[in-house]
Amino acid sequence: MAHDLVIRNGLVVDGTGAPARRADVAVDDGIITVVGEVDADGAAEVIDADGLLVTPGWVDIHTHFDGQATWDSELAPSAWHGVTTVVMGNCGVGFAPAAPERHQWLIGLMEGVEDIPGTALAEGIQWEWESFPEYLDALEKRHWTMDVGTQIPHGALRAYVMGDRGARNEPATPEDVAEMRRLVHEALEAGALGFSTSRTLAHVAIDGAPVPGTFAAEDELFGIGEALAEVGAGVYELAPMGSAGEDVVGPRKEVDWMRRLSSAIGRPVSFALLQVDAAPDLWRELMDESLRAVEEGADLWPQVAVRPTGLLAGHQTTYNLFDVIPAYAELRARGLPFEELVVELRRPEVRAAIVGWQPDAETEARLAAAYEVTYVMGAAGDAGPDYEPGPEHRLASVAAREGRSPLEVAYDAMLEDEGRAMLLVPILNYSEGSLEPTREMMLHPRAVIGLSDGGAHVGVICDASAPTYLLTHWTRDRTRGEKLPLEWVVRKQTRDTARLYGMADRGTLEPGMLADVNVIDYEHLRLENPVMAADLPAGGKRLLQRARGYVATVKRGVVTYRDGCDTGARPGRLVRGPQPAPAG
């Protein structure tokens, strides 16, 4: 038989958790037909995978491409990291349903919560919908490098149903709740993969107002959840109270109502779980409570990250240590082109004016605390930028060792790589200066990998590269603790993430499954340094991070990336609702 595509003689890690094995993979009509020994004679295309790793395409369930997906067919940077399916509409923010007079308000909500430039959203989004089913219809007209699924967000829903009362987080009436339930039911029937909400005080609109739904009462939360029970599909996803560390008491209560909700509606509830500095061991308690809830019949899935959630600080990012220094602020206010700014920063008299600044006592105390939690990442080198830096890389430690001030260390470090180098400021998942708690979280039997935030936080965070980091750091490169098995890591971001969202047609390399495949030079796979680009609509800026080592990414049997380069193919489609496993 002459196959459409044959991937020959690769080390196949199939996503089931089974041991790696040498095998060929044959593809026909976008479906895997054989995994084993394949006759490649006459195949339309052959990829020689000798010495390479062959895995399913990554399934990233926590992204924010809600606006970008309407104008961008590539969906970088996730597309550069072997991702072949994404789920968006997380954390209660999105763009449907959308009353015509609410467009700018929804943009401000997304800009505030997810740090996506409002000017880019306003320029890029062409509003072709009002209802959520109409939003899905608009998406269905588009094709991407990957498949895209989405959830209906509480913030947009509440404002659509309740108007200003919903936007201002006023209590919902029984009539409001009934209408929200009806619209969620309608969205799920049309193909939404779930419903999302946010209860963390860290999520605020551009005007500082909390996301609608932040203070929703149980009658509202449970009433909306009934729609998932009625349809018998969908995930209830949320950023719970205290997930950003703003509250260490509330999270315990959150697990209680999530347990009761999941039991009542018979649907999975997935909630963000991170280590917070205010209570570094709280995550363990919440994990244990989740297990007890499961034993009682609930279906809870803590959603965990694979590295610190941290700000990147450089001369082009939203956050910068030097912003409080008058001489630096004045220089930035001149609006110089970046290359000219770097020239100015290299002038000795400019450096002296900035690093020699004397702060008042209060500012000095804040900076001293920042020096203890800000790390020099260093150049990418052979292993890529370091997201698990040891204490010796803190600004304070480097300064003490080298006899310089922390400001001098930061200044010189940020001028590396032609002024594009960045510092790492972990704000979550790094309370102990180690990723060992993250490793324990990932190993929890109910943990699901997520929180990459692809498409979001573009001025200070670039964690869409998390799938690559999970593979390189945790299976190959880690030196400050135990690693994780390759087969287990692949399964965690393929089969397991796909199954949570009911996508049983992908995530493993088995006959009958979608031909979503990565061919990887595992030995040489690495992350490059994050860089700032001005490629969003209206000249908006965003952090991007590439990887080296993806020999090919295949979506539905079509090669979308070859040696990291976009082939121009756009086989990705909208995922409408649960996808059944292949027959037989």
C-alpha positions in Angstrom: 0.0 0.0 0.0 1.3 3.4 -0.9 0.9 5.7 2.1 0.4 9.4 2.2 3.2 9.8 4.8 5.7 7.4 6.4 7.9 8.4 9.3 10.6 5.8 9.3 12.7 4.2 12.0 12.1 6.6 14.8 12.2 6.0 18.5 8.4 6.1 19.1 7.1 7.3 22.4 3.4 6.8 21.7 1.7 8.8 24.5 0.2 5.8 26.2 3.0 5.6 28.7 4.3 2.4 27.1 8.1 2.0 26.8 9.8 3.7 23.8 10.3 1.4 20.8 11.8 1.6 17.4 9.0 1.8 14.8 7.6 3.3 11.6 4.4 5.4 11.5 2.2 5.4 8.5 -0.4 8.1 7.8 -3.3 8.1 5.3 -6.1 10.7 4.9 -4.9 12.5 8.1 -5.2 9.3 10.2 -2.5 7.0 11.6 -2.9 3.7 9.9 0.1 1.6 11.0 2.6 1.8 13.9 5.2 -0.9 13.4 7.1 -2.0 10.4 5.9 -0.2 7.3 6.7 -0.5 3.6 7.5 3.1 2.5 7.7 2.3 -1.2 5.5 4.7 -3.2 4.7 6.8 -0.2 3.9 10.4 -1.1 6.3 11.6 1.6 8.8 10.0 3.8 10.5 11.5 6.9 13.7 9.7 8.0 13.5 9.6 11.8 16.6 7.5 12.4 18.1 8.8 15.6 15.1 11.0 16.3 12.2 10.9 18.8 8.6 10.5 17.5 5.8 11.6 19.7 2.2 12.7 19.5 1.6 16.4 19.0 1.3 18.3 22.2 -2.2 19.2 23.5 -2.0 22.5 25.4 -5.2 23.1 27.4 -4.5 26.5 28.9 -4.1 29.3 26.3 -5.6 32.7 25.6 -5.6 32.9 21.8 -9.2 34.0 21.8 -8.6 37.2 19.9 -5.4 36.1 18.1 -7.1 33.1 16.6 -9.4 35.4 14.6 -6.6 37.1 12.7 -3.5 34.9 12.9 -3.4 31.4 11.3 0.0 30.5 12.8 -0.7 30.9 16.5 2.9 31.5 17.5 4.7 31.0 19.8 2.8 27.8 20.7 3.1 26.6 17.1 6.9 26.6 17.4 6.8 24.1 20.3 5.2 21.1 18.7 1.7 22.0 19.9 -1.0 20.6 17.6 -4.1 21.3 19.7 -4.9 24.2 22.0 -7.8 25.0 24.3 -8.6 28.7 24.9 -11.3 30.6 26.7 -9.7 30.0 30.1 -9.9 32.0 33.3 -13.3 33.5 32.6 -12.1 35.9 29.8 -12.9 35.9 26.1 -14.8 37.6 23.4 -18.2 35.8 23.2 -21.0 36.3 23.8 -20.5 39.9 22.9 -23.1 42.6 22.7 -22.1 45.2 20.1 -21.7 47.9 22.7 -19.4 45.7 24.9 -16.6 45.2 22.4 -14.2 47.7 23.8 -15.1 46.6 27.4 -14.2 43.0 26.5 -10.9 44.2 25.0 -10.1 46.1 28.3 -11.0 43.0 30.3 -8.6 40.8 28.3 -5.9 43.5 28.3 -6.0 43.8 32.1 -6.2 40.1 33.0 -3.9 38.7 30.3 -1.7 41.6 29.4 -2.5 41.5 25.6 -2.2 45.0 24.1 -5.7 46.5 23.7 -4.7 48.3 20.6 -3.7 45.0 19.0 -7.0 43.4 19.9 -9.0 46.4 18.7 -7.1 46.4 15.4 -7.0 42.7 14.9 -10.5 41.4 15.9 -13.2 41.7 13.2 -16.4 41.2 15.2 -18.4 38.8 13.1 -20.5 37.4 16.0 -22.6 38.3 19.0 -23.6 34.9 20.4 -21.2 32.2 21.4 -22.4 29.8 18.6 -21.8 32.6 16.2 -18.3 33.0 17.5 -17.7 29.3 16.8 -19.1 29.7 13.3 -16.6 32.6 12.8 -13.7 30.4 14.0 -14.8 27.5 11.8 -14.2 29.6 8.7 -10.5 29.9 9.7 -7.7 27.4 9.4 -4.5 27.3 11.5 -1.3 25.3 12.0 -3.1 23.5 14.9 -6.6 22.6 16.0 -8.4 25.1 18.3 -11.1 24.5 20.9 -12.6 27.0 23.2 -14.7 27.4 26.4 -17.4 29.9 27.1 -16.0 32.5 29.6 -17.9 33.7 32.7 -16.8 37.4 32.3 -18.2 37.8 28.9 -21.3 35.8 29.7 -22.1 37.7 32.9 -21.8 41.1 31.2 -23.9 39.9 28.2 -26.8 38.7 30.4 -26.6 41.3 33.2 -25.1 44.3 31.5 -23.5 46.8 33.9 -24.7 44.8 36.9 -22.7 41.8 35.7 -19.7 43.9 34.8 -19.7 45.4 38.3 -20.0 42.0 40.0 -23.4 42.7 41.5 -25.3 39.6 42.7 -27.1 37.6 40.0 -30.9 37.1 40.3 -32.5 33.7 39.8 -33.5 35.0 36.4 -30.0 36.0 35.5 -28.7 32.5 36.6 -31.3 30.8 34.5 -30.4 32.8 31.4 -26.6 32.2 31.9 -27.4 28.4 32.3 -29.4 28.5 29.0 -26.6 30.3 27.1 -23.9 27.9 28.5 -26.1 24.9 27.5 -26.5 26.5 24.0 -22.7 27.0 23.8 -21.9 23.4 24.8 -24.4 22.1 22.2 -22.7 24.3 19.6 -19.3 22.9 20.5 -17.8 24.7 23.5 -15.4 22.4 25.4 -16.4 23.8 28.7 -17.1 26.9 30.9 -14.4 29.0 32.6 -14.4 31.5 35.5 -12.0 33.4 37.6 -12.1 34.1 41.3 -8.6 35.4 42.0 -8.3 39.1 42.9 -5.2 39.2 40.8 -7.3 39.1 37.7 -8.6 42.6 37.0 -9.6 44.6 33.9 -7.6 47.4 32.5 -9.6 49.8 34.7 -8.7 47.8 37.8 -12.2 46.2 38.2 -12.3 42.5 39.1 -13.3 40.0 36.4 -17.1 39.5 36.4 -17.8 36.4 38.4 -15.0 36.9 40.9 -17.5 37.1 43.8 -20.2 34.9 42.3 -22.3 33.1 44.9 -22.8 29.4 44.9 -26.3 29.6 43.4 -24.7 31.2 40.3 -21.7 28.9 40.1 -23.8 25.8 40.6 -26.7 27.0 38.4 -24.3 27.5 35.5 -22.7 24.2 36.2 -26.1 22.5 35.7 -25.8 23.2 32.0 -22.8 20.9 31.8 -24.8 18.2 33.5 -27.7 18.7 31.1 -25.5 18.3 28.1 -23.3 15.7 29.7 -20.1 17.3 28.4 -17.6 20.0 29.1 -15.0 20.9 31.7 -15.6 23.5 34.5 -12.3 25.4 34.5 -11.3 28.2 37.0 -8.6 30.3 38.5 -9.7 29.9 42.2 -9.5 32.4 45.0 -6.0 32.7 46.2 -4.4 31.0 43.3 -2.0 34.0 42.8 -1.2 34.1 46.5 -3.4 37.0 47.4 -5.4 34.9 49.9 -4.2 31.9 51.8 -7.5 31.1 53.6 -9.9 31.2 50.7 -8.4 28.3 48.7 -9.5 25.7 51.3 -13.1 26.9 50.9 -12.7 26.8 47.2 -11.9 23.1 47.1 -14.9 22.4 49.2 -17.4 24.0 46.8 -15.6 22.6 43.8 -15.9 19.1 45.3 -19.6 19.6 45.8 -20.1 21.1 42.4 -18.3 18.3 40.6 -20.3 15.7 42.5 -23.6 17.5 41.7 -23.1 17.9 38.0 -21.0 14.8 37.3 -18.4 16.8 35.3 -14.6 17.4 35.8 -13.6 20.6 37.5 -10.0 21.8 36.7 -8.5 24.5 38.9 -5.2 26.4 38.8 -2.8 25.3 41.5 0.6 26.9 42.2 3.0 27.3 45.0 2.6 30.8 46.6 5.2 32.6 48.7 2.7 33.5 51.4 2.0 29.8 52.2 4.6 27.7 50.5 3.1 24.4 51.6 -0.6 25.2 51.0 -0.5 23.4 47.6 0.1 20.1 49.4 -3.0 20.6 51.5 -5.1 21.4 48.5 -3.7 18.4 46.6 -4.6 16.2 49.6 -8.1 17.7 49.7 -8.5 17.0 46.0 -7.7 13.3 46.5 -10.2 13.1 49.3 -12.8 14.7 47.1 -12.2 12.2 44.4 -12.6 9.4 46.9 -16.0 10.9 47.7 -17.0 10.8 44.1 -15.9 14.2 42.7 -13.8 14.6 39.6 -11.3 17.3 40.5 -8.2 18.0 38.4 -5.6 20.5 39.8 -3.9 22.2 36.9 -0.2 22.7 37.4 2.7 24.4 35.7 6.0 22.9 34.7 8.3 25.8 35.7 8.1 29.0 37.8 5.5 31.6 36.8 7.9 34.5 36.6 8.3 37.9 35.1 11.0 38.5 32.5 12.6 41.8 33.1 14.6 43.6 30.4 14.9 46.8 28.5 11.9 46.0 26.3 9.5 44.4 28.9 6.6 45.9 30.8 8.4 45.4 34.1 11.9 46.6 34.8 13.9 47.0 38.0 15.2 50.4 36.8 11.8 52.0 36.2 11.8 53.6 39.6 15.1 55.4 38.8 14.6 58.9 37.5 17.6 58.9 35.1 16.4 55.7 33.5 12.8 56.8 33.3 13.8 60.0 31.6 15.9 58.1 29.1 13.1 55.7 28.3 10.7 58.7 28.0 12.7 60.0 25.0 11.2 57.2 22.9 14.5 56.3 21.3 14.6 53.3 18.9 15.8 50.3 20.8 19.3 50.2 19.2 19.8 53.8 20.1 18.6 53.2 23.7 21.2 50.5 24.0 23.9 52.8 22.8 22.9 55.4 25.4 22.9 52.8 28.1 26.5 51.8 27.3 27.7 55.3 27.9 29.7 55.3 31.1 28.1 58.6 32.4 24.6 57.2 31.8 25.5 54.0 33.6 26.9 55.9 36.5 23.8 58.1 36.8 21.5 55.1 36.9 23.4 52.6 39.1 24.6 55.4 41.4 21.1 56.6 42.2 20.3 56.8 46.0 16.8 55.7 46.8 14.8 56.7 49.9 14.5 54.2 52.7 11.2 52.7 51.6 12.3 52.2 48.0 15.6 50.8 49.1 13.8 48.2 51.2 11.7 47.2 48.3 14.7 46.9 46.0 16.6 44.9 48.6 13.7 42.4 48.7 13.7 42.3 44.9 17.4 41.5 44.7 16.8 38.3 46.7 14.2 37.0 44.2 15.6 38.2 40.9 17.9 35.9 39.0 20.4 36.3 36.2 19.2 33.8 33.5 22.3 34.0 31.4 22.6 33.2 27.7 20.8 30.2 26.3 24.0 28.2 25.6 23.7 24.5 24.9 20.9 23.8 27.4 18.8 26.9 26.9 17.9 29.6 29.5 17.9 28.5 33.1 14.4 28.4 34.7 15.6 26.6 37.8 18.5 28.8 38.8 20.3 28.2 42.0 20.7 30.8 44.8 24.1 31.7 43.5 22.4 33.4 40.5 20.3 35.8 42.6 21.3 39.4 42.1 22.1 39.8 45.8 24.4 36.7 45.6 26.2 37.7 42.5 26.7 41.2 43.8 28.2 39.9 47.1 30.5 37.5 45.3 31.8 40.0 42.8 31.9 43.1 45.1 29.4 45.1 43.0 26.0 46.5 43.8 23.0 44.5 42.7 22.0 47.4 40.4 25.3 47.1 38.7 24.9 43.4 38.3 21.4 43.8 36.9 22.5 46.7 34.6 25.4 44.8 33.0 23.4 41.5 32.7 20.5 43.2 30.9 23.0 44.7 28.4 24.2 41.3 27.2 22.9 39.9 23.9 22.9 43.4 22.4 20.7 44.7 25.2 18.1 42.0 24.8 19.0 39.9 27.8 16.5 39.5 30.6 16.3 38.7 34.3 14.0 36.2 35.8 11.7 37.2 38.7 9.7 34.1 39.8 6.5 35.1 41.5 4.8 31.6 41.8 6.2 28.0 42.1 9.6 29.0 43.3 9.2 29.9 47.0 12.0 27.6 48.0 14.3 28.5 45.1 13.8 25.0 43.7 11.4 23.2 41.3 11.1 20.2 43.6 7.5 21.2 44.7 6.6 21.5 41.0 7.9 18.0 40.4 5.8 16.8 43.3 2.7 18.6 41.9 3.2 17.0 38.5 3.5 13.5 40.0 0.2 13.9 41.9 -2.3 11.3 40.5 -4.9 14.0 39.7 -2.6 16.7 38.3 -3.0 17.8 34.7 -0.4 19.9 32.9 -1.4 23.4 32.0 -1.1 27.1 32.7 1.2 27.8 29.8 -0.9 30.9 29.0 0.0 30.8 25.3 -0.9 34.2 23.7 -1.1 36.0 27.0 1.0 38.1 29.3 3.0 39.1 26.3 4.9 42.0 28.0 6.4 40.0 30.8 5.9 36.3 30.5 6.5 33.8 27.7 5.5 30.4 29.0 4.0 29.1 25.7 7.3 27.3 25.4 6.4 25.1 28.4 5.8 21.9 26.3 9.4 22.0 25.1 10.7 22.8 28.6 8.8 19.9 30.1 10.6 17.6 27.7 14.1 19.1 27.9 14.4 20.0 31.5 12.4 17.3 33.2 13.6 14.3 31.2 17.1 15.3 30.2 18.7 18.4 31.6 17.7 18.8 35.2 20.7 18.9 37.7 19.2 20.2 40.9 17.0 17.2 41.6 15.4 14.1 40.1 14.2 13.9 36.5 11.0 12.4 35.2 10.6 9.4 32.8 10.4 10.4 29.1 7.3 8.2 28.4 5.5 9.6 31.4 6.2 13.2 30.4 5.0 12.6 26.9 1.8 11.1 28.1 1.1 14.0 30.5 1.0 16.5 27.6 -0.7 14.4 25.0 -3.1 11.7 26.0 -3.9 13.0 29.5 -4.6 16.6 28.4 -6.6 15.5 25.4 -8.8 13.1 27.5 -9.6 15.7 30.1 -11.3 17.7 27.4 -13.0 14.8 25.8 -10.8 14.7 22.7 -10.4 10.9 22.5 -9.3 11.1 18.8 -5.8 12.4 19.5 -2.9 12.3 22.0 -1.5 8.8 21.1 0.3 7.3 18.2 -2.1 4.4 17.5 -4.0 3.3 14.4 -7.2 5.3 13.9 -6.0 8.3 15.8 -5.5 11.8 14.2 -2.0 12.0 12.7 -0.7 14.7 15.0 3.0 14.0 15.3 6.3 15.5 16.4 9.6 14.3 15.0 12.3 15.6 17.4 16.1 15.7 17.6 15.8 15.0 21.3 19.6 15.2 21.9 19.8 18.7 20.6 16.4 20.1 21.5 16.7 23.3 23.4 14.9 26.6 24.0 16.3 29.9 22.7 16.2 33.1 24.7 12.9 35.0 24.8 12.9 38.1 22.5 10.6 41.0 22.1 8.9 41.4 18.7 6.6 44.2 17.5 4.5 41.9 15.2 1.0 42.2 16.7 -1.7 44.3 14.9 -1.2 48.1 15.4 2.5 47.4 16.0 1.8 45.7 19.4 4.8 44.1 21.1 5.0 40.6 22.5 7.6 38.2 23.9 8.4 35.2 21.8 10.6 32.2 22.4 11.7 29.7 19.8 13.1 26.2 20.0 15.7 24.3 18.1 15.3 20.6 17.5 11.8 20.1 16.1 12.6 18.4 12.9 9.0 18.2 11.8 5.5 18.9 13.3 2.7 17.1 11.6 -1.0 18.1 11.9 -3.7 15.8 10.5 -1.0 14.2 8.3 0.3 17.5 6.9 3.8 18.8 7.8 3.3 22.3 9.3 6.8 22.9 10.5 10.1 21.5 9.0 13.3 22.2 11.0 11.4 25.0 12.9 10.2 26.7 9.7 6.6 27.3 8.9 5.7 25.4 5.7 2.6 27.5 5.1 0.2 24.6 5.6 -2.9 25.2 7.6 -4.6 21.9 8.3 -5.8 22.9 11.8 -9.6 23.2 12.4 -12.0 24.2 15.1 -12.7 21.4 17.6 -16.4 21.4 18.3 -17.3 19.5 21.4 -16.1 16.1 22.5 -14.3 14.0 19.9 -15.0 10.3 20.0 -12.2 7.7 19.9 -11.9 5.8 16.6 -14.1 2.8 16.1 -12.4 -0.5 16.8 
